[in-house]
Amino acid sequence: MITLRGLTKRYGDKVAVDGLTLEIAPGKVTGFLGPNGAGKSTTMRMILGLDRPTAGTALIGGRAYASLRHPLREVGALLDAKAVHPGRPARAHLLAMARSNGIPTTRVDDVLETVGLTQVARKRAGSFSLGMGQRLGIAGALLGDPQVLMFDEPVNGLDPDGVLWVRRLMRSLAAEGRTVFVSSHLMSEMQLTADRLVVIGKGRLLADAPVAEVISSSSRNAVRVRTPQPDALIKHLSAEAGPPHLTPTGQDELMISGLPIERIGSLCFEHGIPLYELSPQQASLEEAYMELTGASVEYEAGVR
């Protein structure tokens, strides 16, 4: 488990992380989302003791990273796939990591096979493609067979097969009871991979909830109604307490938000309004995320 208590980081007048308090529980894939500059990487660096917090604590299994005797056995992390000596072969890189933490050398070959790099194990890391570098970084995170795993943008540079492999890997690790904390900008992938989401903006917590709950909170969720009597339906909907939001999208079509689909169906039945279609339209995670973080975007480009 990862526990953050009032975690804060300031760089001069800039607040990178502002009092984060949350728990990243085992047995789930927790997605870590936020705009560029929101404080995701800074938070991960503080968890790993690479950056010192201005206030608060970051604990792994109830202890600070710096107090772990063999940290690679406790927590595995991929923060920067390029953080490898380019002249060192992949196997030699992992072997040095293993020896530094008392990990059996047989484990090196095991993780190379797991990530699909056995055939290039003796090639220099500097010759690797971005995707191969990501696989090597994941191998390093898995090396100590830790219970806590952290990944920052793990699918960067991977082809579709590689992305699917990472998704299955994350979910299998969580199914084994491990804590899996994954930062990503790929909303579609997070929707398929994560069980829970932590969303931050400008260093502050915006959401900490299951994926389905984050999506269901979006105002983009609506009901599509097709009927030959849209005016009659609009009349009866307007009489509802707290009338819903209506958007005509065609001659016989309405998008209705703010009213359960069951109530819309009942109204049509009660007043004899025929229906061609009555279907829920769920927001995507990307739409829910954009709505949630809209006020927290610091580096917004103009549209041409």
Secondary structure in CASP SS format (residue, H / E / C, confidence):
PFRMAT SS
TARGET T0000
AUTHOR 0000-0000-0000
METHOD secondary structure of the structure
MODEL  1
M C 1.00
I E 1.00
T E 1.00
L E 1.00
R E 1.00
G E 1.00
L E 1.00
T E 1.00
K E 1.00
R E 1.00
Y E 1.00
G C 1.00
D C 1.00
K E 1.00
V E 1.00
A E 1.00
V E 1.00
D E 1.00
G E 1.00
L E 1.00
T E 1.00
L E 1.00
E E 1.00
I E 1.00
A C 1.00
P C 1.00
G C 1.00
K E 1.00
V E 1.00
T E 1.00
G E 1.00
F E 1.00
L E 1.00
G C 1.00
P C 1.00
N C 1.00
G C 1.00
A C 1.00
G C 1.00
K H 1.00
S H 1.00
T H 1.00
T H 1.00
M H 1.00
R H 1.00
M H 1.00
I H 1.00
L C 1.00
G C 1.00
L C 1.00
D C 1.00
R C 1.00
P C 1.00
T C 1.00
A E 1.00
G E 1.00
T E 1.00
A E 1.00
L E 1.00
I E 1.00
G C 1.00
G C 1.00
R E 1.00
A C 1.00
Y H 1.00
A H 1.00
S H 1.00
L C 1.00
R C 1.00
H C 1.00
P H 1.00
L H 1.00
R H 1.00
E H 1.00
V E 1.00
G E 1.00
A E 1.00
L E 1.00
L C 1.00
D C 1.00
A C 1.00
K C 1.00
A C 1.00
V C 1.00
H C 1.00
P C 1.00
G C 1.00
R C 1.00
P E 1.00
A H 1.00
R H 1.00
A H 1.00
H H 1.00
L H 1.00
L H 1.00
A H 1.00
M H 1.00
A H 1.00
R H 1.00
S H 1.00
N C 1.00
G C 1.00
I C 1.00
P C 1.00
T C 1.00
T H 1.00
R H 1.00
V H 1.00
D H 1.00
D H 1.00
V H 1.00
L H 1.00
E H 1.00
T H 1.00
V H 1.00
G C 1.00
L C 1.00
T H 1.00
Q H 1.00
V H 1.00
A C 1.00
R C 1.00
K C 1.00
R E 1.00
A H 1.00
G H 1.00
S H 1.00
F C 1.00
S C 1.00
L H 1.00
G H 1.00
M H 1.00
G H 1.00
Q H 1.00
R H 1.00
L H 1.00
G H 1.00
I H 1.00
A H 1.00
G H 1.00
A H 1.00
L H 1.00
L C 1.00
G C 1.00
D C 1.00
P C 1.00
Q C 1.00
V E 1.00
L E 1.00
M E 1.00
F E 1.00
D E 1.00
E C 1.00
P C 1.00
V C 1.00
N C 1.00
G C 1.00
L C 1.00
D C 1.00
P H 1.00
D H 1.00
G H 1.00
V H 1.00
L H 1.00
W H 1.00
V H 1.00
R H 1.00
R H 1.00
L H 1.00
M H 1.00
R H 1.00
S H 1.00
L H 1.00
A H 1.00
A H 1.00
E C 1.00
G C 1.00
R C 1.00
T E 1.00
V E 1.00
F E 1.00
V E 1.00
S E 1.00
S C 1.00
H C 1.00
L C 1.00
M H 1.00
S H 1.00
E H 1.00
M H 1.00
Q H 1.00
L H 1.00
T H 1.00
A C 1.00
D C 1.00
R E 1.00
L E 1.00
V E 1.00
V E 1.00
I E 1.00
G E 1.00
K C 1.00
G C 1.00
R E 1.00
L E 1.00
L E 1.00
A E 1.00
D E 1.00
A E 1.00
P E 1.00
V H 1.00
A H 1.00
E H 1.00
V H 1.00
I H 1.00
S H 1.00
S C 1.00
S C 1.00
S C 1.00
R C 1.00
N C 1.00
A E 1.00
V E 1.00
R E 1.00
V E 1.00
R E 1.00
T C 1.00
P C 1.00
Q C 1.00
P H 1.00
D H 1.00
A H 1.00
L H 1.00
I H 1.00
K H 1.00
H H 1.00
L H 1.00
S H 1.00
A C 1.00
E C 1.00
A C 1.00
G C 1.00
P C 1.00
P C 1.00
H E 1.00
L E 1.00
T E 1.00
P E 1.00
T E 1.00
G E 1.00
Q C 1.00
D C 1.00
E E 1.00
L E 1.00
M E 1.00
I E 1.00
S E 1.00
G C 1.00
L C 1.00
P C 1.00
I H 1.00
E H 1.00
R H 1.00
I H 1.00
G H 1.00
S H 1.00
L H 1.00
C H 1.00
F H 1.00
E H 1.00
H C 1.00
G C 1.00
I C 1.00
P C 1.00
L C 1.00
Y C 1.00
E E 1.00
L E 1.00
S E 1.00
P E 1.00
Q E 1.00
Q C 1.00
A C 1.00
S C 1.00
L H 1.00
E H 1.00
E H 1.00
A H 1.00
Y H 1.00
M H 1.00
E H 1.00
L H 1.00
T H 1.00
G H 1.00
A H 1.00
S H 1.00
V C 1.00
E C 1.00
Y C 1.00
E C 1.00
A C 1.00
G C 1.00
V C 1.00
R C 1.00
END
